[in-house]
Amino acid sequence: MDKATGRSRVKGVLVAPVDGAPRGRPERIPCDLVCMSGGYQPVDALLQQAGGRSSFNARIGESVPTLLPSGIYAAGDVMGAHGLATQLTQGRLAGSSAAGDLSSAVPATDATDMAVETADPVATANPPVNGTPDGSRSFLCFCEDVTVKDVTFAIDEGFEDIQTLKRYTTVSMGPCQGKMCGKSLAAICAGHTGRSIDEVGATTSRPPYQPIPLAALSGPSHMPLKRSPMDRLHRELGASMVESGLWQRPLDYGSAQDEAIAVRQRVGIIDVSTLGKLDVQGADAPALLDLLYTNTFSDLRVGRVRYGLMCSDNGAILDDGTVTRLAQDRWFVTTTSGNADIIEDWFNWWMAGSGPCVHVTNVTGAYGAVNVAGPLARETLSKLADIDLAPDKFRYMRSRQGQVAGVPCLLIRIGFVGEAGWELHFASEHGEYLWESITEAGREFGISPFGLEAQRILRLEKGHIIVGQDTDSTSNPLETGSDWAVHLNKADFIGRGGITGAAERGIKQKLVGFIMENGLVPEDGVPIISEGCPVGRVTSARLSPTLGKGFGLAWLPSHLAEEGTRIEVLISAREQTARVTLQPVYDPDGARLRS
């Protein structure tokens, strides 16, 4: 490549044959991306550090080992062999030599045979690129911004030895450690001093060849775990704690089934402090939210709440949560428990360089949160709240700010578990007090704490997905039945192209519900069988307290994702019958949520 064209961005390149220097009339190729290659660079650092020696092979344009220490064997690319047949031959020779050194019963192979096999019949010339002679804009080391002119100037100053040349110019001392420029450095040095590349040699490889973080050298790695403001109370209640992302959360308090029944019949309280929480403010916040989420938020009224689905560039589901408009220029965003930092970075990434009036603050640790849900949740909270929680005063998907037990709270009426409920967000230092106050207020109604396992059962009955559990890095909203949250009528959003492309290609698989026809409950991840072959997989499955049967969510080919379709689920190596359902198994019309 002789030259890149374009201002501010690449619009094309000029390419010409290279023979020491470009020759002939350059050809222009339109493009918007230029990638660089240093050609075949032997990864021979370990061989060098073990005492091996290499010489430059002019025929293939790279260095190959010529002397291997006793007990050291090599084969493949590092020996200059890039054809499969030659690599296999070298591998057999190296293996025979190693076996022969270990056992007298195996004849050893002469090491000279290894050198013979480096004559790869399919190898092509791979000469170093010298760059434009004395070119101030001809970069040799992109890591350290060293040009060909810098190197030749240093040589003229007396730094002809490649070791001192490296130290003086810092060439090959960047992140790639010479992988992209080492060979060309030797070629330029050789050409400028009238020596051969073999005479110039190569820079010394010193351990560690691959960079090692200082933390790895200082001691064992420990993953820090976060605890919610109510962690002590959960342990006193006998909760079984589990790691969920970076958090420790209550899995259950004895019986997840009993906890789920309590929420369905009475009232339950769960610690949801682990939800990611972002405070988003600024005049340009509506436009940013419209860009990042598949649905529209610029038209959301103050005090309203909307489900938010976020996709990556290719249309795959990245995260979900709720977005609450607190004021004209202020929003409260929740994310999944493990993605708070990732989504904060995602917000900042799409703000970078454009200068919008948006300020994003991660307040996950500053706020504790609980969800109080169940048919008696209103009665429980009404004893403590200074705002009216009546159905016509505080409707579903609304938010209000008030005090609960004297603690300032943001109350959001949502229903992840499928019951009338309120999510309360408050300053984390009030966590224990508020938990105990709500528990005391709900005692007469049979309130029960419930953990992560009961929450999963309850959300499954409503058919609500968990990103990362029911989805993977390729799942898009059209496949998960979340197309209602995708607004293709707005100008643009991240992932729009991927989603529309998937729709044009046709949806080949779908995430659907299923109900077992017997009392068995499949494990998460087991395959779905059709005509003796695996065609899908279970993502989540539990025993439903409502149905008394096993049920869950599964990925199926689109032709099987129809109401009532019979499928076979592999349980303990045996196929068990289930039926597809496209409706939530509990309260499909959502009447309980809105009550």
PAROTOR-119227 format. One line per 10 residues: their letters; for each residue x, y, z of C-alpha. Coordinates in pm, 1 decimal, always signed. Example, Ala and Ser with C-alpha at 12.3 -4.5 7.8 and 13.67 -1.06 7.14 Angstrom:
BEGIN
as = +1230.0 -450.0 +780.0  +1367.0 -106.0 +714.0
//
This chain:
BEGIN
mdkatgrsrv = +0.0 +0.0 +0.0  +156.1 +326.9 -111.0  -89.8 +575.1 +33.0  -424.0 +611.4 +209.2  -661.9 +880.5 +79.9  -937.7 +1076.6 +247.5  -972.0 +1351.9 +506.5  -1083.1 +1272.7 +862.9  -1146.7 +914.0 +755.3  -1017.2 +661.5 +505.2
kgvlvapvdg = -1186.7 +668.3 +165.4  -941.4 +463.0 -36.9  -585.8 +338.4 -78.5  -324.4 +342.4 -351.7  -147.6 +8.9 -399.4  +153.6 -72.1 -615.0  +401.2 -358.3 -658.3  +688.6 -347.5 -408.3  +1047.5 -430.0 -490.2  +1252.9 -243.8 -234.6
aprgrperip = +1035.4 +59.0 -318.2  +695.4 +101.0 -486.8  +714.3 +80.3 -863.8  +464.7 +111.4 -1142.0  +141.2 +308.2 -1154.4  -56.6 +277.7 -827.0  -406.5 +136.1 -839.6  -677.8 +301.4 -628.4  -907.5 +77.6 -424.1  -1207.8 +242.7 -249.6
cdlvcmsggy = -1235.6 +137.0 +115.8  -1311.2 +270.9 +463.1  -1081.5 +49.7 +671.0  -712.3 -34.4 +647.1  -567.7 -327.3 +841.7  -196.8 -394.5 +864.8  -1.8 -718.3 +860.3  +357.4 -784.6 +946.2  +358.8 -1107.0 +748.9  +461.2 -1436.1 +905.5
qpvdallqqa = +642.0 -1354.3 +1228.5  +778.7 -1664.8 +1402.6  +671.5 -1692.4 +1763.4  +1009.7 -1823.2 +1864.0  +1061.3 -1633.8 +2189.8  +1053.0 -1949.6 +2401.9  +1300.6 -2120.0 +2169.3  +1536.3 -1822.2 +2200.0  +1501.5 -1810.9 +2577.0  +1578.8 -2184.9 +2591.0
ggrssfnari = +1903.2 -2127.7 +2398.9  +1792.3 -2185.1 +2041.2  +1931.3 -1995.2 +1745.6  +1761.5 -1872.1 +1429.4  +1877.1 -1757.2 +1088.9  +1698.7 -1554.0 +825.7  +1575.8 -1764.8 +534.9  +1569.9 -1533.7 +234.0  +1360.9 -1775.3 +25.1  +1058.7 -1754.6 +251.7
gesvptllps = +1141.6 -1415.8 +399.0  +1145.2 -1509.5 +767.5  +1369.7 -1641.0 +1039.8  +1369.2 -2012.6 +1115.8  +1543.4 -2204.0 +1397.1  +1875.9 -2359.1 +1294.1  +1984.7 -2488.8 +1633.8  +1759.4 -2637.6 +1896.3  +1889.5 -2715.0 +2247.4  +1879.7 -3071.7 +2371.6
giyaagdvmg = +1531.9 -3170.0 +2483.1  +1358.6 -2892.2 +2288.2  +1140.9 -2980.2 +1986.4  +951.9 -2759.9 +1742.3  +725.2 -2802.9 +1443.2  +491.8 -2599.8 +1223.8  +482.8 -2226.3 +1157.4  +772.5 -2150.2 +1391.1  +992.2 -2374.3 +1175.9  +888.2 -2191.6 +859.7
ahglatqltq = +638.6 -2456.7 +751.0  +299.1 -2311.4 +654.3  +158.1 -2599.9 +451.7  -49.6 -2860.8 +633.2  +135.1 -3162.0 +488.3  +473.0 -3022.6 +589.3  +348.3 -2930.2 +936.2  +218.9 -3282.9 +990.8  +551.0 -3429.5 +877.6  +742.0 -3200.0 +1109.5
grlagssaag = +509.7 -3288.0 +1392.4  +575.6 -3660.4 +1345.3  +950.3 -3599.6 +1335.9  +942.1 -3386.9 +1648.8  +727.4 -3642.8 +1828.6  +961.0 -3925.7 +1727.9  +1260.4 -3729.6 +1855.6  +1093.2 -3659.9 +2186.8  +985.8 -4020.9 +2229.2  +1331.8 -4141.3 +2132.9
dlssavpatd = +1493.8 -3924.4 +2398.9  +1262.1 -4067.1 +2661.8  +1285.8 -4431.3 +2562.0  +1559.7 -4633.1 +2397.0  +1289.6 -4853.5 +2243.4  +1192.7 -4571.6 +2008.7  +1450.3 -4473.7 +1745.1  +1532.3 -4104.7 +1767.5  +1518.0 -3883.9 +1457.5  +1825.7 -3688.7 +1358.1
atdmavetad = +1775.3 -3320.1 +1434.3  +1908.7 -3233.3 +1091.1  +1594.3 -3386.9 +941.8  +1400.3 -3108.1 +1104.3  +1594.9 -2846.3 +912.3  +1535.6 -3035.4 +589.0  +1161.1 -3018.8 +645.2  +1166.1 -2640.7 +670.2  +1195.0 -2639.6 +290.9  +817.3 -2595.4 +263.3
pvatanppvn = +712.8 -2658.0 -98.3  +400.7 -2439.1 -59.0  +571.5 -2150.5 +118.3  +561.7 -1820.0 -67.7  +805.4 -1534.1 -53.4  +727.3 -1310.2 +244.0  +984.9 -1032.8 +222.7  +1009.5 -756.4 +483.9  +871.3 -418.8 +383.3  +1138.1 -149.5 +396.3
gtpdgsrsfl = +906.1 +147.4 +355.3  +978.5 +462.3 +160.0  +1345.5 +545.9 +201.5  +1387.2 +837.6 +443.3  +1011.4 +878.2 +449.5  +903.3 +1093.7 +743.5  +547.2 +966.9 +698.7  +645.2 +603.9 +647.9  +571.9 +449.3 +986.1  +762.0 +141.3 +1090.2
cfcedvtvkd = +640.4 +93.1 +1448.9  +276.2 +192.9 +1482.9  +275.8 +122.5 +1857.0  +548.3 +380.4 +1928.2  +497.8 +606.6 +1622.5  +850.9 +538.3 +1494.2  +910.1 +618.4 +1125.6  +1164.0 +479.8 +880.1  +1334.7 +820.1 +889.9  +1371.8 +793.6 +1269.4
vtfaidegfe = +1548.2 +458.9 +1231.4  +1783.6 +563.3 +951.8  +1869.5 +882.7 +1139.7  +1956.9 +675.1 +1448.2  +2176.5 +445.8 +1238.9  +2358.6 +750.4 +1099.0  +2413.9 +861.3 +1456.2  +2604.7 +538.9 +1520.7  +2335.6 +306.9 +1655.6  +2401.9 +31.4 +1402.5
diqtlkrytt = +2362.1 -258.0 +1646.4  +1999.4 -367.7 +1645.0  +1992.7 -395.4 +2025.1  +2102.6 -36.2 +2083.1  +1892.2 +78.7 +1786.5  +1586.8 -61.6 +1958.8  +1668.3 +115.0 +2285.3  +1737.1 +447.7 +2115.5  +1429.4 +457.8 +1891.1  +1190.6 +251.2 +2115.0
vsmgpcqgkm = +1087.3 +59.7 +1803.4  +927.7 -276.2 +1895.2  +890.2 -170.5 +2260.0  +512.7 -112.0 +2237.0  +218.9 -343.4 +2310.0  +289.6 -576.1 +2014.5  +652.7 -623.0 +2126.1  +782.2 -623.8 +1769.0  +531.0 -869.1 +1629.1  +434.9 -621.2 +1356.9
cgkslaaica = +763.0 -441.0 +1300.2  +1054.6 -660.9 +1412.0  +1122.4 -812.8 +1072.5  +1103.4 -479.2 +887.3  +1333.9 -319.0 +1145.2  +1602.8 -576.9 +1067.4  +1552.2 -526.6 +692.5  +1583.4 -147.9 +715.6  +1890.9 -175.4 +935.3  +2047.4 -423.7 +692.7
ghtgrsidev = +1970.6 -212.3 +388.0  +2105.0 +107.0 +543.1  +2428.1 -49.2 +670.3  +2501.8 -274.2 +373.2  +2470.1 -595.5 +572.0  +2246.8 -896.3 +535.5  +1942.9 -946.1 +756.7  +2112.9 -1251.1 +904.3  +2415.1 -1040.0 +998.6  +2194.6 -775.9 +1159.7
gattsrppyq = +2015.2 -1040.8 +1366.6  +1711.7 -980.0 +1583.9  +1636.2 -813.2 +1913.5  +1668.6 -1028.6 +2224.2  +1354.0 -1190.0 +2358.1  +1331.2 -1170.6 +2734.4  +1076.7 -1321.6 +2969.2  +792.8 -1274.9 +3010.8  +720.9 -1283.8 +2637.2  +349.8 -1224.6 +2697.6
piplaalsgp = +277.4 -931.3 +2933.9  +169.4 -1037.0 +3282.5  -44.1 -810.7 +3504.2  +128.2 -705.2 +3825.8  -172.6 -838.9 +4015.8  -92.7 -1189.4 +3888.0  +257.9 -1163.2 +4028.2  +149.6 -1020.2 +4361.7  -63.1 -1314.9 +4468.8  -378.2 -1519.8 +4404.2
shmplkrspm = -673.8 -1347.8 +4243.8  -973.7 -1281.0 +4465.9  -1307.2 -1182.3 +4320.7  -1463.3 -906.3 +4534.1  -1824.6 -976.2 +4624.6  -2081.7 -709.1 +4695.5  -2338.8 -729.4 +4971.1  -2669.9 -548.9 +4981.1  -2762.5 -313.1 +5268.5  -2987.4 -588.5 +5409.7
drlhrelgas = -2730.7 -868.2 +5390.1  -2704.7 -914.1 +5768.5  -3081.1 -953.7 +5804.5  -3095.1 -1219.4 +5531.4  -2832.7 -1426.0 +5711.6  -3015.6 -1391.0 +6042.2  -3329.5 -1520.2 +5871.0  -3136.2 -1831.1 +5765.1  -3113.0 -1749.1 +5396.6  -2903.2 -1968.2 +5169.7
mvesglwqrp = -2671.0 -1719.5 +5000.4  -2547.7 -1758.7 +4643.4  -2322.4 -1559.5 +4414.9  -2515.0 -1373.9 +4146.6  -2272.6 -1182.1 +3931.8  -2064.3 -977.0 +4173.6  -2331.7 -991.5 +4443.2  -2424.7 -1229.2 +4720.6  -2799.3 -1278.2 +4722.9  -3048.2 -1494.0 +4916.8
ldygsaqdea = -3135.8 -1800.1 +4710.0  -3414.7 -1898.1 +4947.3  -3513.1 -1885.9 +5312.9  -3590.5 -2255.6 +5339.7  -3845.3 -2341.2 +5068.6  -3865.6 -2155.5 +4739.5  -4202.1 -2318.8 +4664.1  -4353.5 -2192.7 +4990.2  -4211.7 -1846.8 +4924.8  -4362.7 -1839.5 +4574.8
iavrqrvgii = -4702.7 -1947.2 +4713.0  -4683.7 -1671.1 +4975.4  -4637.8 -1410.3 +4702.1  -4925.7 -1553.2 +4499.6  -5165.1 -1574.1 +4794.2  -5051.7 -1308.8 +5044.6  -4752.7 -1075.5 +5020.1  -4377.6 -1116.0 +4985.5  -4072.0 -894.0 +5006.4  -3747.1 -941.8 +4813.4
dvstlgkldv = -3419.9 -752.5 +4822.8  -3351.9 -615.1 +4472.0  -3070.4 -378.0 +4568.2  -2852.0 -563.0 +4317.2  -3036.7 -405.1 +4023.8  -2815.0 -166.7 +3830.9  -2929.0 +192.5 +3880.2  -2830.7 +488.3 +3663.2  -2926.8 +850.3 +3716.9  -2947.6 +1012.6 +3372.4
qgadapalld = -2986.4 +1389.0 +3347.8  -2962.2 +1653.2 +3077.0  -3147.8 +1817.8 +2793.4  -3025.5 +1557.4 +2545.1  -3113.5 +1256.4 +2763.6  -3436.0 +1176.2 +2569.2  -3246.4 +1155.6 +2240.1  -2975.4 +937.8 +2394.3  -3231.5 +697.6 +2544.1  -3410.8 +674.4 +2208.1
llytntfsdl = -3078.6 +586.0 +2047.9  -2976.4 +321.7 +2301.9  -3310.9 +147.3 +2351.7  -3531.3 -25.1 +2096.1  -3844.3 +150.5 +2218.9  -3918.4 +523.5 +2248.7  -3864.7 +728.3 +2564.4  -3868.0 +1087.7 +2443.7  -4248.4 +1083.7 +2454.9  -4267.8 +927.2 +2803.5
rvgrvryglm = -4452.1 +1151.8 +3047.8  -4312.1 +1253.0 +3385.1  -4410.1 +993.2 +3645.3  -4445.2 +715.4 +3388.4  -4240.3 +395.7 +3359.8  -4156.8 +198.0 +3047.5  -3981.7 -131.0 +2986.4  -3644.6 -80.7 +2819.3  -3478.7 -328.6 +2585.5  -3123.5 -257.8 +2472.8
csdngaildd = -2945.7 -424.9 +2181.0  -2588.5 -437.6 +2055.3  -2490.3 -326.0 +1706.9  -2592.9 -658.8 +1550.9  -2940.5 -652.1 +1704.4  -2866.4 -905.2 +1980.3  -3025.9 -836.2 +2318.9  -2772.5 -668.4 +2545.5  -2977.9 -581.2 +2853.5  -3323.2 -490.4 +2977.3
gtvtrlaqdr = -3479.4 -301.6 +3265.7  -3710.4 -10.6 +3334.9  -3680.1 +359.2 +3255.1  -3865.3 +606.8 +3476.5  -3904.3 +973.8 +3390.3  -3862.2 +1173.0 +3709.9  -3860.6 +1517.4 +3546.5  -3835.1 +1670.5 +3200.6  -3457.1 +1630.6 +3206.3  -3408.3 +1351.4 +3463.3
wfvtttsgna = -3448.9 +974.3 +3430.7  -3400.6 +674.1 +3656.6  -3275.5 +367.5 +3466.0  -3251.0 +14.7 +3603.4  -3041.3 -262.6 +3447.7  -2990.5 -630.8 +3515.2  -2788.5 -707.2 +3829.3  -2466.9 -807.3 +3656.2  -2462.9 -538.9 +3386.7  -2465.8 -205.2 +3570.0
diiedwfnww = -2103.1 -117.9 +3491.2  -2129.3 -249.0 +3135.2  -2439.8 -41.9 +3060.2  -2284.5 +267.0 +3219.2  -1988.0 +221.5 +2985.1  -2231.6 +168.0 +2695.8  -2401.2 +500.2 +2772.5  -2065.9 +678.3 +2792.3  -1940.5 +513.4 +2472.6  -2228.6 +650.2 +2266.7
magsgpcvhv = -2191.0 +995.4 +2423.4  -1818.9 +1016.8 +2349.3  -1715.5 +1282.6 +2102.1  -2063.8 +1412.3 +2023.7  -2080.8 +1652.8 +2317.8  -2445.8 +1595.0 +2422.2  -2587.1 +1754.9 +2734.6  -2622.9 +1426.4 +2925.8  -2480.0 +1325.4 +3262.5  -2488.1 +957.3 +3362.9
tnvtgaygav = -2419.9 +859.2 +3723.8  -2403.4 +500.9 +3845.6  -2596.5 +501.8 +4175.3  -2621.7 +124.5 +4215.5  -2433.1 +120.1 +4545.9  -2594.5 +437.3 +4675.7  -2947.8 +300.7 +4663.3  -3099.1 -2.5 +4826.4  -3417.9 -148.4 +4681.5  -3693.9 -390.9 +4773.0
nvagplaret = -3991.8 -524.4 +4583.6  -4311.9 -578.4 +4780.5  -4555.0 -791.2 +4579.5  -4869.5 -992.4 +4621.9  -5248.0 -943.2 +4658.8  -5190.2 -785.4 +5003.4  -4892.3 -568.9 +4907.5  -5107.9 -254.1 +4893.6  -5246.3 -314.8 +5240.1  -4896.1 -369.3 +5375.9
lskladidla = -4738.6 -56.4 +5227.3  -5043.2 +165.2 +5292.6  -4968.7 +135.4 +5664.3  -4631.9 +305.7 +5607.5  -4659.2 +524.7 +5295.8  -4763.5 +889.5 +5291.7  -4906.5 +859.5 +4940.5  -5227.9 +699.2 +4819.0  -5167.1 +353.9 +4671.9  -5526.7 +297.5 +4556.3
pdkfrymrsr = -5554.6 +143.2 +4206.8  -5703.6 +460.7 +4055.9  -5443.9 +682.6 +4228.5  -5130.3 +479.8 +4165.6  -5170.7 +287.5 +3844.0  -4953.5 +16.5 +3688.8  -4628.0 +140.9 +3526.5  -4636.5 +467.4 +3719.2  -4392.1 +614.4 +3968.0  -4415.4 +856.0 +4257.4
qgqvagvpcl = -4180.3 +989.6 +4520.7  -4287.1 +981.3 +4881.7  -4200.6 +850.0 +5224.1  -4233.0 +494.4 +5350.3  -4184.6 +455.7 +5726.2  -4042.4 +807.7 +5718.1  -3776.8 +718.8 +5458.1  -3776.0 +912.0 +5126.7  -3837.6 +657.7 +4849.7  -3895.2 +635.3 +4478.9
lirigfvgea = -4191.4 +398.8 +4434.7  -4227.9 +226.2 +4097.8  -4532.2 +12.3 +4030.9  -4416.0 -281.2 +3821.1  -4469.2 -657.0 +3833.5  -4178.0 -879.2 +3737.4  -4324.5 -1161.2 +3949.9  -4674.9 -1121.7 +3808.1  -4852.7 -965.5 +4107.9  -4950.9 -615.6 +4208.4
gwelhfaseh = -4633.0 -475.7 +4354.8  -4409.2 -179.4 +4417.6  -4036.8 -144.0 +4375.8  -3895.2 +90.1 +4640.6  -3560.5 +265.5 +4590.1  -3404.7 +449.5 +4883.8  -3071.3 +560.9 +5028.3  -2885.7 +239.8 +5113.3  -2818.1 +339.9 +5475.9  -3191.5 +301.1 +5545.2
geylwesite = -3199.0 -56.3 +5411.0  -3218.8 -255.6 +5733.0  -3465.1 -15.6 +5896.7  -3699.7 -13.8 +5598.6  -3686.2 -393.8 +5556.7  -3776.1 -443.8 +5921.9  -4050.7 -179.2 +5905.9  -4216.4 -338.5 +5602.6  -4183.7 -686.1 +5752.1  -4349.7 -566.8 +6073.7
agrefgispf = -4628.2 -390.5 +5883.1  -4696.7 -704.3 +5679.5  -4690.4 -945.4 +5971.4  -5069.8 -945.2 +6004.9  -5098.3 -1030.3 +5635.7  -4854.4 -1323.1 +5652.9  -4569.9 -1147.3 +5473.2  -4278.2 -1370.0 +5371.7  -3931.6 -1286.2 +5246.0  -3857.7 -1457.0 +4916.0
gleaqrilrl = -3529.5 -1517.1 +4743.6  -3383.9 -1548.4 +4398.8  -3520.8 -1899.1 +4336.2  -3881.4 -1805.2 +4415.7  -3844.8 -1496.0 +4198.4  -3732.4 -1714.6 +3909.3  -4033.5 -1942.7 +3952.5  -4274.0 -1649.6 +3962.5  -4125.3 -1466.7 +3662.9  -4127.6 -1793.1 +3463.6
ekghiivgqd = -4499.9 -1828.9 +3525.9  -4539.8 -1485.8 +3367.8  -4305.5 -1571.6 +3080.4  -4061.7 -1292.0 +3163.7  -3711.1 -1351.5 +3030.3  -3380.6 -1306.5 +3211.4  -3113.7 -1165.8 +2980.3  -2814.6 -1399.5 +2978.5  -3018.6 -1689.0 +3115.0  -3280.3 -1719.0 +2840.8
tdstsnplet = -3080.1 -1532.2 +2577.5  -2729.1 -1552.8 +2436.5  -2504.4 -1326.3 +2233.3  -2708.4 -1383.9 +1915.8  -3067.6 -1365.2 +2045.8  -3272.0 -1079.6 +1903.2  -3606.7 -937.4 +2021.7  -3800.6 -1090.2 +1732.9  -3697.3 -1437.4 +1845.2  -3782.5 -1384.7 +2213.4
gsdwavhlnk = -4129.4 -1246.2 +2147.7  -4020.2 -897.8 +2254.6  -4102.7 -734.5 +1921.9  -4370.1 -526.7 +2100.6  -4080.2 -336.8 +2263.0  -3915.7 -257.8 +1927.5  -4024.6 +70.9 +1770.1  -3912.2 +61.4 +1408.5  -4107.5 +379.9 +1337.6  -3850.7 +600.5 +1512.7
adfigrggit = -3552.3 +746.8 +1332.0  -3279.2 +510.6 +1444.3  -3149.7 +308.4 +1737.0  -2857.5 +83.1 +1809.7  -2930.4 -260.6 +1665.1  -3198.2 -148.6 +1420.9  -3005.9 -280.6 +1120.2  -2949.2 -617.7 +1281.5  -3315.3 -654.1 +1378.3  -3450.3 -555.3 +1036.4
gaaergikqk = -3193.7 -780.8 +871.2  -3308.1 -1073.9 +1086.0  -3670.2 -1003.6 +992.5  -3583.1 -1000.1 +623.2  -3394.1 -1328.9 +650.1  -3679.6 -1487.5 +840.1  -3697.3 -1598.6 +1204.0  -3558.2 -1950.4 +1227.9  -3596.8 -2006.4 +1603.6  -3813.8 -1872.6 +1883.5
lvgfimengl = -3814.9 -1867.8 +2261.8  -4143.2 -2019.2 +2380.5  -4296.3 -2165.9 +2691.9  -4360.6 -2533.6 +2752.4  -4546.4 -2745.2 +3008.0  -4446.3 -3100.9 +3093.7  -4717.5 -3365.8 +3069.1  -4588.2 -3553.3 +3372.1  -4448.0 -3454.4 +3709.7  -4088.1 -3428.3 +3592.6
vpedgvpiis = -3889.6 -3104.3 +3583.1  -3605.8 -3076.3 +3329.2  -3275.1 -2917.3 +3412.2  -3173.4 -2588.3 +3255.2  -2985.5 -2647.4 +2931.4  -3113.7 -2994.4 +2840.5  -3192.1 -3053.5 +2470.8  -3528.9 -3062.5 +2298.0  -3556.1 -3369.8 +2075.4  -3744.8 -3407.7 +1748.5
egcpvgrvts = -3728.7 -3722.8 +1538.4  -3431.5 -3842.5 +1738.9  -3221.9 -3528.5 +1686.9  -3164.1 -3228.7 +1914.7  -3342.8 -2925.1 +1771.8  -3349.3 -2684.9 +2066.8  -3269.6 -2639.1 +2433.1  -3435.5 -2554.7 +2762.9  -3316.2 -2221.8 +2903.7  -3511.1 -2216.6 +3230.7
arlsptlgkg = -3733.7 -2476.8 +3395.3  -3895.3 -2508.1 +3737.0  -4188.9 -2672.5 +3915.6  -4488.1 -2440.1 +3890.7  -4682.4 -2402.3 +4218.2  -4978.8 -2283.2 +4010.9  -4984.3 -2583.5 +3775.5  -4819.8 -2844.9 +3992.9  -4614.8 -2939.6 +3685.7  -4274.8 -2878.2 +3539.2
fglawlpshl = -4264.3 -2588.4 +3294.6  -4023.0 -2338.8 +3150.3  -3884.6 -2160.4 +2845.9  -3704.0 -2319.9 +2552.6  -3558.0 -2235.0 +2214.3  -3731.0 -2417.4 +1929.6  -3725.9 -2406.1 +1549.8  -3998.2 -2171.0 +1428.5  -4206.7 -2452.3 +1277.9  -4233.4 -2615.9 +1621.2
aeegtrievl = -4299.6 -2291.9 +1810.4  -4676.7 -2319.9 +1779.9  -4940.4 -2343.7 +2053.3  -4993.9 -2703.1 +2163.4  -4708.6 -2852.3 +1961.7  -4581.7 -3174.0 +2115.3  -4208.5 -3176.9 +2189.7  -3975.6 -3419.7 +2363.7  -3747.6 -3298.6 +2643.3  -3445.2 -3508.0 +2737.4
isareqtarv = -3457.3 -3581.6 +3111.5  -3214.8 -3834.3 +3261.9  -3131.5 -3966.9 +2913.5  -3500.1 -4034.3 +2835.3  -3737.3 -3835.4 +2616.1  -4031.5 -3689.0 +2807.9  -4333.6 -3526.4 +2646.7  -4418.8 -3158.2 +2683.1  -4654.0 -2915.6 +2506.7  -4566.2 -2571.1 +2373.2
tlqpvydpdg = -4755.7 -2276.3 +2519.3  -4737.4 -1922.8 +2384.3  -4921.7 -1768.7 +2679.1  -4800.3 -1714.1 +3036.5  -4916.1 -1997.8 +3256.7  -5027.3 -1746.4 +3521.6  -5260.7 -1449.4 +3472.3  -5211.5 -1425.2 +3094.2  -5425.7 -1108.9 +3070.2  -5227.5 -926.2 +3339.7
arlrs = -5531.2 -853.0 +3556.7  -5339.8 -928.5 +3877.0  -5062.1 -686.2 +3782.9  -5306.4 -400.6 +3738.6  -5531.2 -475.4 +4035.3
//
